[in-house]
């Protein structure tokens, strides 16, 4: 699973879990969060994927996403395009690129 389960309020260690950043490699979830007004704290490579890290306060927005909350489609697509660009930049910066991004000698 690409995202940690949300702690139940009755769990003994819930307060420390709530202080950890929310991490996902799912572009759809990250796009929803960005379109909802949340900021990506970090984007780091994880193998062929990129991890997006958000403030722990996004837990309720993640629950809304899984419950089927709707946002303006233009905002979600705008966030999706932006995050795809971030993924490309992270991969280029870390040398994890496909043949499309490698320099060619003609």
Secondary structure, DSSP 8 states (H G I E B T S, - for coil): --S-----TTSTTHHHHHTS-EEE--HHHHHHHHHTT--EEEEEEETTEEEEEE-GGGHHHHHHHHTT----HHHHHHHHHHHHHHHHHHHHHTT---GGGS----
